[in-house]
């Protein structure tokens, strides 16, 4: 049996926890390519999420750190543009199929191995994200988010006091939220989520704490270091601003919001907004039925209005 497959599928810690470099020591490029082909076939057919994710991790490591730098393979080569487009559009399975077809047609080289490594690396986290999404969808308290067929069905609303301006004032009231940081004392890499979702609950035993911060000798007391501000604006946009970075991003539709390769400002802000409002503006409840989110805005505030999120 392929030692890589045996390591992934084994329930014995002595076999399951073996380092990858030890498993492939002495293999030439041809044997490594054959092992990768077997790993990919195993990944596609495995029913266990942990096994699929670990196979993806192995494939990324082999292509990136063994095959791409192997002296037996040419350093350069042609990367199919169709696969590159799939990769940028987060269609990782399609990208892998295109790159593998090119590898079979023209032979392996460092460029194709690099492209495959990038695709498997991203597919690892996409697989985990899909599992988290399924878990969220299956929780009874979240099911309302996936039952919305029309913008008027959306139950989330902006509080009335945030929609009323004081007499003589052109700006709407500001909602402020402060949040502590989380320190993970017993793990790294979000293993509490990853291992629990990957059918490996033994790896999900973690300890973390929430902490307020202050600068010794400068601040009189500690306080939550993350500050987020929300305000309704008379424009049909969601405006995300980072005070630290001095940068602003205007988002006008779902496609732009979920284009994670577009910029990093939106991703940095995505986890720092107030939870009830984050659910209101950042997740499409029915991507097919509500193609542009300004239809939802008519129910949340008023036509032609939007919101401004700022993080200090």
N, C-alpha and C positions, 0 to 999 in steps of 0.2 A: 504494500500500500504506500502511496505517496506520503512521505513523512510529514509534509505540510498539512495534508488532509487529516492524517491521524492526530496531529497536534490539535487541530481545531475541534475535531469531533470527540476527543477523549474527555472523559469525566474525571480522570485521575490527575491531580495537581502536578505530579512528577512529569507527566507527558504534556499536559495542557500548557504549562508555564515555561516551556523550553524557549530559549531565545532563537529568533529567526536566523541569525547569522550562523548559529551552530547547525541548524537544520540544512542549510544550503552550502556549507563549507565543502570545497572541492568540486562543486558543480561548474561545468563550463557553460558558455552562453546557450548552446543548444539544449542542454538539459534544463537550464533555467527557463527557457522559452516553453519547453514541454510542460514543466511544472506549472507555469503561469496559465497555459491553456487548460490544464486539469483544474486548477483553482477557479478559473472563470466559469467552467462548466459546473463545478460544484456550487459556486455562488448563485448561479441562476436557478438551480434546482433545489437548494436547501430550503427547508421550511422553517428553520430556527433563525430568528433574527440575529442572535449573537454570532452564529456561524457565518451568516452572510456578511455581517459587518467586519468580522475578523478576517475573512477571506479578502475583502476589499482592502483592508489595511496591509495585508501581506502582499497583495498585488501592487499596491502603491510603492511599498518599500522595495520590492524586487525590481520593478521597472526603473525607479528613480535612483537607487543607490547601488544596484548591481549591474543591471543590463545597460542603463544609459551611460555608465562610466566604464563599461567593459572594453578592454583593448581589442577584443575579438570583433567588435562591431564598428562600422563607420561612425564618425562623430556627427556628420551632417546628413540631411536627407530632406525629402519633400513631405510636408505635413498637409494633408488634404484640407482645402479651405472649407468644405462642407462640414467636416468634423470640427474645425475651429468655430464655425458658426453655431453648431450644436452646443459646444462647450460654453460659449458666451451666453447662450440662451438657456443654460442650465438643463439642457436635454442630455444628460450624461450617458445614459444607456445608448442613445443614438450615436453620440460621439465615439464611444468605445467601439461600437460596431464598425463605424467608418474607419477608425484608426487600425483596427485589427484586419480589416479587408485590405488596407494599404500595406500592412506588414506582410500579409500572405502574398500579395501581388509583387511587391518590389523588394521584399526582404527586410529584416530588422536593421534599424540604425538608431543613433542616439536621439535624433529629433523625434521620431515616432515613439520611442520609449518615454521621452519626456512628456509628450502629449498624453500618452496612456496613463502615466503616473498622475498627471494633473486631473484627468477625468476620474480615475479611481479614488483619488483623495477627496474630490468634491462629492462623489457618489456616496462615500462613507457617511458624510454628515447629512446628505440628503435622505439617505435611508433612515437614519435616526430621526430626522425631522418629520418624516412621514409617519413613523411610529408614534411620536409625540402628538401629532395631529390626530391620528386615529384614537389615541387615548383621551385627548381633550373632547373629541366628538362623542365618545362613548359615555362620558360623565353626564349624569342627569342634569346637573345644574348648568351645563353649557349647551344643552341641546337646543335652546331657543335660538342660538346664534346660527344654527344650520337649518332652521325651518322657515327662514324668511324668503318668500317668493317675490315680494314686492317691497319697494322702499317704504310704503305706508305701513307695512307690517312690523317695521323695526321698532322694538320697545324702548330703546335708549333715547333719552332726551336731554338737552342741556337745561340746567336749572334756570327757572325764570329770572332770578335775580342777576344772572350773568348776561341776560338779554336786555336789561334796562340801564340806560345811561342816566347819570345824574343831570339835573337841569344845568344847562350851560356847558356841559362837558361833551367833547366829541369822541371820547374813548369809552369803551365798555369796561366793566369791572374785571379785575385780574384774580384768577384762582391760583394760589400758591401751594405747592406740596414740597415737603422736605423728606428725604429718605436717607437712612444710614447705609453704610457699605456692609457687604457680607464678607466675612473672613472664613475661608474653608480650612479647618485645622487638620483634617485627617485625610485629605485627598486633593487631587487637582483634576482638571478636565471635566468637571461636572459628572463625575462617575456615579453620583446618586441617581441622576436621570438616565445616563447611558446604560449602565449595567442593569438597572431595574427594567428598562425597556427592552433589553437584549436577552431576556429570559435567563439572567444570571444574577439573582437577587443577593447572593453572597457578597458581590462586589459593591453593593449599594449601601453598606454601613458607613455612614459619614457623620461628622460633627462640624457644624458651622455656627457662627455667632454674628449678630448685627452690631455694628460699632459706630458711634459718633466720634468725630475727629476734632482736634484743635492743635494749633502750633504752640509748643512749649515756650513760655516767655512772651508770647504775643497775644494769645487769645485768653480772655478771662475764664472761659469755660469751653467744654466740648459741645459740638452741635452736629446735626446731620450734614454731611458734606455735599449732598446732591440736592439741588434746588431746581424745580421745574415750575414754569409759569404758563398759564393758559388764558387766552383772551379771544373773544369773538371779534372778527374783523369784517367790515362791509365789502369783502372781495370773495369771489368763489374759488378760494384756494385753501390748502392747508400749508401754512408757512412754518418751517422748522428752523430754529435759530440756535446756534451754539455761541454763548457769550465768550467762553474760553477761546474758541477757535476764530471768533469774529467772522462767522460764515452763516449764510442763510440759504435755504433751499425751499422753493415753491413747488408743491405737488398738486397736480390738477386732476389726476385720474388714478384708477386702480393699477393700470399697467405701469405707470411711473413709480407708484409707491412700492410695487413688488419687483421692480427691476433692481435687484440687489447689487448688480455690477455697476450701477449708475454712479453712485457716490457713497461715501461712508458717513456723512452727516446724519442721514435718515436712520441708518442702523444704530448709530451711537445714541440717538434719542429714543429709539423704539421701546426700550425697556425702562425708561425713566419717567414716562408720563403717568398720571394718575390712572389706576387700573380701570375704573368705570369709564373714563373718557377714552382710554387707550382702546378698549373694546369698541367704543363708538366710532372711532375714526380710522383705525389702522387695519382692521380685518374685513375683507369683503364677505358678507354673509352668504351671498349666492353669486358667484362670479359670472355664471351664465345669464341669470335673470337681471342683475344690476351691473351693466357694463361700465357705467360711469357713475362715480359716487356722488356727484352733485344732485342726483335724483334723491339720494338718502338725505342730503342736507335740508331739503324742503321740510322733512319731518323733524330734524334735529334743531334747526333754528329758523331760517327764512330763506327764500330764493335770493341768490346773489351774495349770500354771506359765506364766510369761511371761518378759519381759526388760526391763531398764532401760538405755537408751542416754543418756548425758550428754555434752554438749560444753562444754568450758571455753574 
